[in-house]
Amino acid sequence: MITRRDVLTASAAGVAISAACLVPRALAQPLAKTVHILTGFTPGLQDALARLIAAQMNNYAETIVMETRPGAAGRIAVEAAKTAEADGSTMLFAPLGFMMLFPHVYKTLTYQPRDFTPVSTVASTPTLLTVGPKVPADVRTMAEFVRWCRANPKLATYGTAGAGTTLHFLGATLARTAGFDFLHVPYQGNGAIQDLVKGEIASAILPVGSSLGLVRSGDLRALVTTGSRRCSFAPAVPTVREAGYPSLEDLTWYAFFVPAKTPAPVVQKLNAAIQAAMLTNEVKSGMAKLAVEPDAIAMGDLARLIASESERWKAIVEATGFVPTD
């Protein structure tokens, strides 16, 4: 099975080739019709990222409109993109979990990864495990937190952006691996951070940018990040591998998708527009402000990554004993 490291290594060359592809003469001009980018959550990191890239894609379309279609854990937007006209005028911007995790979480999912053509990722971010005032101030490492959780099973809680997400399963995997009870508390939006600061929950597992400001201010304590290397935005925080939990390594990737029957020349044009946008100073500086890393894995490599990660998450879901819903 291909590993994430294999894909990321291969992608350096793949992205360069994709960006250099010649666009057919018929598609040399921007699309005349309005293009819609669908996202599945209320405005936040995902929406901000999509807008950041779209603002630098004038060579793809004359007009690009953002549409947030929240609901059903983001599945409403995915289903709308699946049934949209496959002419490059509608694209989905979503975390890869929509494709690699949700098929193992929902019984009646109305789409499959094969219903889409993956175009390119644009950014990735590790997850950050933070603790708040509910946890004693002298708990500052993963080992100390695990000991505290074992000693205080009724207080050991963690908040995430929702049940059935990768964040949910990272917490469940930590509990199973370390041998303690860890109650999951799902939220929408930034509710987990708000309750963490107030001491309503003990910890939160969320993308780095969600709590980085509060970590820097001292309101929260960051214990670990889930990347394979230390996060450039929080270099003092150890990785899960350094803390003794390599099975928790994970990145959240954000990517563009189009309906599966979209013509290849249109997909190539969109891919080239995304890669060009990634090179602009506006996107580079904007991503730094959002605390995400530019990470462009394009087309074929992205399809291979989704397939590999799907198998990995299937095993994780099964190991936690999670029962697929609706």
N, C-alpha and C positions, 0 to 999 in steps of 0.2 A: 504493500500500500504506500502511496506517495505521502510524504510528510509535509507539514507546513514549511519546514526549512527548505525542502527541495523546491517547493513552489516559489518561495520568496527568492531563492537564488536564481532560479530560471527566469524569473520575471524581469530582472534588470535588463536582460537582453530583449525580452519579449515586448516590453513597453517601448523601448527605443525603436524597434521595428514597426510597432503599431503606429506610433506617432509619425513615422516617416512614410506611411503608406500613401500612395498617390490616390487622390479622390477623383473618380470618374468625372469627365467634363460636365455631364448632365447634373452632377451634384455639387459643382464647384461653388455655386451661389448658395446663400443661406436659404433654408426652407421658407417659403412664403407664408404658409399657414401657421397659426399660433400653436406653439408646442406647450404641453402641460407636463409638469413634474409632480407626481403624486407622492406624498409621504403619509405615513399611517399614525402619526402621533401629534399631539398638540405642540405648538411652537416650543422649541428647545434646541438641544445640540443638533439633532438630525435635520431639523428645518433650517437652522443657521448654516450648516454645512452645505446643504443643497443650494441655498440662495447664494452662498459665496462662490460656488462653482458656476452656477447659472449666469451670474453677472459677467463672467469672462468667456461666455460661449456665444457671442454675437455672430461668429462665423458659422454657427450651426443653424440658427433660426433668427428671424427678424424679431419675433416676440416670444418670450418664454414666461409662462405663468406658473406660479407655485400653487399647489392645492393640497391642503392638509385634510385628510379624511380619517379622523380618529375613530376608534371603536373596534371591538373584538380583537384586542391586543394587536392592532395594526392590520388585521386581515382584510378589512373592508377596502383599504387602498390597494392591497395586492390583488384582490379579486377584480377590482375595477380596471387595473392595469392589464390583467390577463385578457379581458374581453374587449379592450380598446382596439381601435383600428391599427393594424400592424404596418404602419407607414412611417414610423419615426416621430410621429407627432405626440405620442404619449409615452412617458417613461416612468419607471418606479425608482425611487431612491429609498433604500432600506438597509438595515443591518443584515449581515449574511444569515443570522439566526432565522430569518423568515424562510430561508430555503433549506438550511442544513439542520435546524432543530425542530421547527414546527411540524414537519411530517411525522415526527416521533412523539408529539405531544397531543395532537388533536385527532380524534377518531374520524371526524367528518370534514376534514380539510378539503376545500373545493378547488385546490390547485396543487400542482406538483412542480418541482424545479424544472422539469422538461417543458413546462408551459412558457418558459421565459428564456431569452438569450442574455446571459450575463455580459455586460459591456466592459466595465472596469470598476475596481474599487478606487476610492480617492483618499481615504484616511483610515487609520486604525488607532485604537487606544487600549491600553491595558485597563483592568479593573482595579479599584482601590478598596481595601478593607479598612474602614475607619471605625473608631470607637468614640463615644461621647461621655458626658458626665455621669451616666448611669454606672459606668465601669470605673473602679477606683483609679485615682490619678497615677499610682505607681505601676499600673499595667501599661507597658509601653512596647512590648514585643509580642510576636505571635505565640511563642511558648508560654508567656505569662497569661495571655488572653485565654488560651486553651485550658490552662490550669484553673483560671477563674470560672470559666464556663462549666467545667466538671464539678467545681465546688458549689456552683450556684445555678443548678439546672432550671429553676423557675424564672431566672432573670436573663438567661442566655437567649437573646433574640437578635434577629438581623432583618433589616429592611432592604427591599429591592424595588425595582420599577415594575414588578408584576410577577404573578405566578406563571410557571411554565416558560420563563425566560432563562437565558444562559446564566444570568446572575443568581437566580433561584437555585439552579443546579450546582453552581460553584459552592454555595453555602451548604447544600445538602451533601456534596462530596466531601467538604471539609469535616462536617460532623461525622460522617461515616468513617472517614480515614482516621480521624483523631479520637473517635470513640466517645462522643458526648452528645447530649440532646441540644438541638439548635432550632428554636422555633422561628419559622419564616413568617414575616409580616409583609405582605405585598402592598404597594402603594401605586398611585398614579402621579405623574409629574415629579415635583421635588418634595413630595410629602415625607419621604423617608429621611431626607436631610433635616427638614424642619423638626420632625419628632426626635431625631437623634440629638440635635442641639438642645432640645428641651428636656432630654433625659427620659423620654417615653420608651425608647428602645435602646438596646445596648450597643448595637453596631449597625453598619450599613455596607452593602456591597454594590458599588456603582462605578460608572466610568470615572476616570481620574478628574476630569474637569468639573464634575458635579460638586465636589467637596474640597477642591484644592485650595480655594481662597480661605476656607474655614480652617484647614490644616495649617496654612501659613500664618493665620492670625492666632493660632493656639486654641481655638474653640473645639477642635477635634484633633484626635491623634491618629495618624496613619500607621498601620502595622505592616502591611505588605502590598505590593503590586503584583499583578498576575503575568506580566510580560516575561519573555525569556532573558531579558536584560533589564537593568534599572531604567526607569522612566526618566527621560531628560527633564521633565517638568517637576519631578520629585526625586532627585538623585540620591538623597539621603535615606530613602525608604527601601528596605531590602525586597528582593523578589521572593515569590513563594518557594522557589527552588532553594534559595539561600536559607529560608526558614524551615526547610525540611519537608515541603509538600509539593513536589514537582508535578503531581497529577492535577494541580490546580492551574497550571500554566494556560493562559488563554488571552487572545486579543479579540476585540470587537472591531470588525471591518464594516465600513459603510460603502455601498456600491450602487451603481446604476444598472437597471435591467430594462429590456424592452420585450414586447410580446414575441413569442418564439418564431412566428412567421415573418418577422420584419426582414426585408431583403438585405443580403450581406453588404452591398455597397452602402446602404443607409447606416448599418451598424458600424461599418468602418469609418464613415464620416463622423458619427457621433463619438466613437472612440478617439479619433484624432482630435476632435474639439475638446474632449475632456483632458487628454494629455497636454494639449497646448495651454489650457486653463491652469493646469497644475504647475506650469513653469512660470506663471506670472507672480510678480512681487505681491500683488493684492491677495492672492490665494495663500501664498506662503506666510505672510504676516497675519492674515486672518485665521489660519489654522493654529498658529502659535498662540493667539489670544484665546482660542477655544480649547487649548491644551490637548490637541490631537496631532499625530504625526502624519505628514503626507505619505501615502502608501498606495501606489498605483499598480495593481495587479490586473492585467488586461486580458480579456477574451478567453482564449483557450486555457491559459494558466489559471484563470479564475474559475472556470468550469471544473478543472481538476481539483482545485482547492475545496470547492463546495462538496464535491463527491467524497473527498477524503475526510473532511470535517463532519459530514453527515454520518459516516460510519462511526466516527469517534463519539459524537453526541448520542447516537443511538445506544451505544454501550453504556454511556454515563447515565442516561435516563433509565435504562433497564436496571442498572446497579443500584439506583436510589429507590427502586420499588415504586416509582411514580406511576399512577394509573392515568392513561390518556383521557382527556375530557372532551365533551361535546363532539 
